[in-house]
């Protein structure tokens, strides 16, 4: 049991020999160099209890099979177990010894076949690669219980490599899923500088990028490079990531823990891998100060019935003949450091990867058993029945259930399906560190079911129940978007509020989405709401003022009409065609009332009514004023000797002229309504945050034709009234018509630019103001002087005054 690379640590002969290669010791020393013909052997020390349990599990499984009557009856299985001391040199020596035998022991293998039919080991990927490169050319199947490097899945390079554990392809992706699950977008990464660490970390970094996770730093070191470890520590101290993914073996993890403790670096959430996360040797009070609350993936616990009793009794009696030795014999023949574990089995309930060794032994047994079923009738060569390459080919077809109902088979890469427990470092009631299972990862299930967790059972770093936060930048709330910081990873960003009319309704949104045409962003910019629809309403302050002005104008018009009706037989009412005066008052009342059609929600009928009613009533009004102006001019001409002009412009002609002039506007409006009438229109372009509901004029030609015709009549009326302004004072109505037309033209000339430039509902307000202002101008300028005379100066309301028989005063 002293162990050396040339001699098996434990061995037993049998019909079928299984080789075992484990790093039972983890430290070695080189003895002084002596001048001999061969190098001195390396001396190992410091027992790795976990690896020792692997060796015990191999022997336990072989003993079970040898006692079985169903599996390999009448065939015995033997073993050769080598201790490599976790060194490549000793791994090479052990591999050569299993192939060729040992010269010093008198084993000269000249048969062309290896001494073993299959090999189980190593624990580390780097050592397994060395073994696979040596045993592969000899077609010896190598089954690893713990080598997870994805590089070993290359069947072209390692055609005879198998493993009873999933590759790091799955574990690395599982790490990325775990990090993503808890929302950690900013992590650090440390790895072993070996095939295991470099390959696994490369897969993790790729998966992390796919999941949107940023890695602040990715550092590596090897157990033989303390200066690199110090560099890693400096990077960790400078880093801001609160979560570290440690893709390390147990040996590198021991060194990292020592440095974290020495430099008092605590509070980091460590995410581990199967290389160390359930290593009992790491679970000490000192390491818990650093690793408490760590999460990681590990193989399931090995439920090996009877194994606990076996390791304290049967193993030492059967496999190691030390049971009956005295102290002196034990010291000379048995390894003292191994004998320290003779009565120890408290670690057995926590054994995890020993189950993989157990499955590896049974896989070899089933492959050999299937070969034994071959008969000469099937063309089998009995001389090659137990050749190693046949065992390897048979392993590819192995498919069986263990006593624990665990299905074992190998996929095309030579690995079993990847299944892990998610374990959490917690303190038990007794104060000892426990590896508490808090979830599972099964790569054979659908993608959305790969990872299952019980977050409420997790204890986090520092002993808290709150999930740690590890982000480069705080999450951007809804209503903002992420803007990457120049020169930094994509996880480092600033939160920029969404622009007006754009929203983001999720956390950490990369873009703000524009709202639909009829919608606008709310104040928080996290929701699109219907735009406020704006139009001039009766309840607005502006609308109420305009309504009151309109009704006031109607009231004044009715009052003037009532006054004229009461005094219809007086000279001032009868003068200058009282019919036109009453018709003018009616049209003015309609003008005041038509302004009300511009207030309220535009509809199809209101849009048509407001513009046509406005156009027709104003033409009627101007036609009446034009008729009165012509009457004044004609009346003056009629006073000249020999003039009979009034017979050509009597009451009938006056009515006819008003009718014809109004009919022309009616025709224009009918054509407008027929070809392209006004219609309600949602103006979403004037204001971004609201919709202006207005009446689109439809045909711009029709609209400006209506206004142009009104303007033409107003200008004509103004010119004629201007020509009659110097008539005698008693015929001064022409002067007031001139003033009214001057006001009318001024209002509508200023209306055009104001109408074009006024926004929203104020456009309608400007139009109403123009209607009211011009209507009031006509009412006051034409009828106010007459009403004044009727009410306050009745003495002037005489025929003598109007005929010029008495001096008059200018009004």
C-alpha positions, 0 to 999 in steps of 0.5 A: 500500500505504499504506492508507486507509479510502477506498482499497483497500490491495490491489485487482484487477479481475475479473468477480466482485469480492470485498471484503476488510476486515481490521485489518492495522494495529492503531494509528492516530494523528490528524494535526493538524486543518486547516481544509479542507472535509473531515476529514483521514484517519487514519494507521495504524501497527504491522502486525498480521501475522496480519491481513496473512496473512488478506489474503494468504490471500484473494489466494492463494485467488483466484489458485488459483481463477482458475487452475482449469479446473473452478471458474468457468472463463472467469470471473475473480475480482477483489478489493478489500482494505481496512485498517480499522486496528481502528477502527469509523470506518474500518470504516464508511468501507471499507464505504461505499467498497465499496458506492459507490466513491470520488469522488476515484478517479473511481468514481461508482457509479450502477448501483444495485449495489455494487462488490463481490459479497461481502465477507470480514471482519472479525476482531472481532465488534464490527467485523463487526456494523458491517459487517453493519449497513451491507452488509445493507440492500444485500443484500451477503453478508458472510462473517467468518472470525473473528467468533464473537459469538452475536448474529450468529446472529440471521438476522432482524437479520443475514440476509446474514451468514455465517461459516466458524467456529462461534459463541461459543455453542459455544465458551462451552459448550466452556469450561464443559465444559473447566472441569468436566472438570478439577474447577474449581468456583471460577473468575474471569472477565474479558471484553472490554467489547464484543459479542464479550466480553459475549455470549460471557461471558453464555453461559459463565456460564449454561453454568457454572451448569448444570455446577455451576461458581461464578464468583467474579467477572466483570469487563470492560474495554475497550482504551480504558479503562485505569482499568477494567483497574486495577480488574480487576487489584485484583479478581484480586489479592483473589480466591481463584480459581486459574483465570481464564477470559479471554474477551478479544480479542488487544488487551485480552489484551496490556494484561492481560498487561502488568498481570499482569507489572507486578504480578508476578501469576503461577501463575494457570491462564488459560483462553483463547478463540480471540481470543488463545490462538494469537496469535503476537504474544503468545507472548514470553518475558515473556508466558510467565511469566504465560501459561505452561500456558494452555489454550484453544480455537482453530481448527485449523491451516490446511494451505494447500499452497504458501502458504509459498512464495507469501507470500515470492515470488508475492504481492510479484510479482503482488499488490504491484508492489514486486518490481522497485522500488528503495529510494526507490520502495519508500519512496514507493509501498510501506508500509515496515512491510509490506515488513519481512515480504517474506521472512518465512514462519516463522509460516505453519505456525501459521496457523489462521484463515487457513484460514477465509478460504480457505474463505470465498473458495471458498464464494463461488466455489462459490456463483457457480459454481452460479449460472453453471449456471443457464440461461434454460430454468430462468427465470434473469434473466441481468441479475441473474446476478452480483447480490450478493443472488443470491450470498447466496441461493446461499451458503445452499446451498453444500456442498463439500469443500476440497482438504484434505478439509474439508467446508464448508456453512452451517447455518441461522444462517449458520455452519459446524460448530463445531470447535476444537483445545484448545491448551496454551502450552508451551516448545519445545526451542528455548525458543520458545513453542509452541501444543501441541494437547492435544485437540479439541472437535467440536460436531457429534458426540454430546454425550458425545463433544464434548470429547476431551483428552490430559491427560498431554500438558498442561503446567500453570501454573508448569510443573508436571504436576499439575492445579491445584486451584481450589475455594472449599471442599475436596471433602467426602469420602464420609460427609459432605455439603455444607452451603452457607455463608450468603450465599456461592455454592453452591460455598462450603460446609462438610462436615457428617458424616452423621447416624447411620443415614445415608450418602453414598458419593460425593465432594461429596454434597449429601445423606446418604441414610438406610439401609434398615430392616435396615441401619445406617451404618458408622463412616465413614458411607460404607456401609450395613451390616447391623445387628447382630442382638441376642438373648440367646445361650448364649455371652454372659456374661449367658447363661452365668450364667443357664444355670449358675443354671438348671442349678444349680437343676435339680441342687438339685431332683434332689438334693432329690428323690433325698434324699426318695426315699431317705427316703420312708418317714420321717415328715417325707417322708410327712407332708403328702402325699409325692406332692404333694412329688414332683410339686412337685419335678418341676414345679420342675425343669421351671420351671428347665429352661423358662428355657433356652428363653428363651435363643438365637435366637428361632424360631417354635417356641421362641417358642411353647414358651417362653411356654406351657411357662413358663405351664403348669409354673408353674401346676403348681408353684403348684397343688402348693403350693396343694394342700399348703397346703390339706392343712395347713389340712385336717389341722389341722381334722381334729384337732378333735372330730367333724371328718371333713373329710379324707375330702373332701380326701384324696389323690385330691381333691388330685391332681384339684385339681392336674389341674383347676387345671393344665388351666385354664392348658392351655386358656388356652395352647391358645386363645392359640396358636390365636388369635394365637400368639407369633412371632419379631419384629425390633425395629428401633425400640428401637435405631437401630443394631441389631435386637433379635430377640425374641419378640412375644407375639402376643395381649397378652390371651393373654400377660397371661391366662397371667400373671394366672392364675399370679398369681391362684393365687399370691395365693390360696396366699399368703392360705391359707398366711398364715391357717395361719401360727400353727398349732403349730410342728410344723405349720410348713410353712405358714409356709415356704409363706407365705415362698415365696409372699411371695418369688414374689409380690414377684418377679413384682410387680417383674417387670412394670415391669422387663420393660416398661422393660428394653431388648433382650435384657435383657427376656428376662434379666429374665423368666428371672431372675423364673422362676429367682428364684421357683423358687429361692424355692419350692425353698429355702423349702419343701424346704430345712428338710426336707432340713436335718432329714433330713441334719443333724437326723435325731433330729427326723425322728420321728413323735413329734416331728411328733405333738407328743409332745416339745418341738420347736425352731423351725426 
